[in-house]
Amino acid sequence: MHVILVYDINTEDNAGKKRLPKVLKICRKYLVHVQKSVFEGHLTEGQYSRLQHELGRVVDKKADFVIAYKLGDGVKLEKDILTETPDPTDNFL
């Protein structure tokens, strides 16, 4: 499945400031860092489950916001980049 993950970690306190780099590291482990707190990539169900589990152990479910958009295999994702910046996911075969 193709996954697009977006997060917003509440960094108003020190605990949030410590969570932010942990969330970034977990997301980079599974997905491509597209922009700020936006990630995307192809994951198996098992990888997605591990990603959810790892994030669930770090994020504050009441203060932070994490959303994942999942597109099943066979669903074509059309992406339009409206600027002249390169697509960070374009280097994959």
Order of alpha helices (4+ residues) and beta strands (2+ residues): beta-alpha-beta-beta-alpha-beta
